[in-house]
Amino acid sequence: MSQVLEIPLTAQSQSFQITLSGRAYRMAVSWREPFGWFMDIALIDGTMLVAGVPLVTGVDLLAQYVYLGIPGKLVVLSDGNPFAAPTFDNLGASAHLYYVTDDA
C-alpha cells in the first residue's frame, strides 16, 4: 500500500526543511519566468543533490535520480486536470506536490 504526503507549498518562492522517509532535506521551490516552477533539493548541511528540476505534472520527478537513495517519488498533480501545469498563482492551492512511498 502506498503512503502519500502532500508537501505544503504556496504560490511564492520558498525554502524549507522537510523529512522524507526519515531523512532531513532542504527543499527550495522557485518561479522562473517564463518557464514555471523549479525545485532544488539539498542535504541539511547545504550539499546540493539536485537543482533546477522543473515541476512537471504526472511524472516521478525523482526517477532520474535513483542514485540519491530517496526511496519515494515526487509527483505534481493539479485538481480538475491532473496533468495541467502549475501556474504562478495556483501552486499549493490547486496544483500539489506529493511524496509517495510504497510500503513493503
LINWO-V478878 format. One record per run of one state. SS is the DSSP state (alpha for helix, beta for strand, coil for the rest). FROM is the first residue (numbers start at 1). TO is the last residue. If there is no record, write none. Layout:
# LINWO-V478878
ss=[SS/SS]
from=[FROM/FROM]
to=[TO/TO]
This chain:
# LINWO-V478878
ss=[coil/beta/coil/beta/coil/beta/coil/beta/coil/beta/coil/beta/coil/alpha/coil/beta/coil/beta/coil/beta/coil]
from=[1/2/8/14/21/23/33/36/44/48/55/57/58/63/69/73/79/91/92/95/103]
to=[1/7/13/20/22/32/35/43/47/54/56/57/62/68/72/78/90/91/94/102/104]
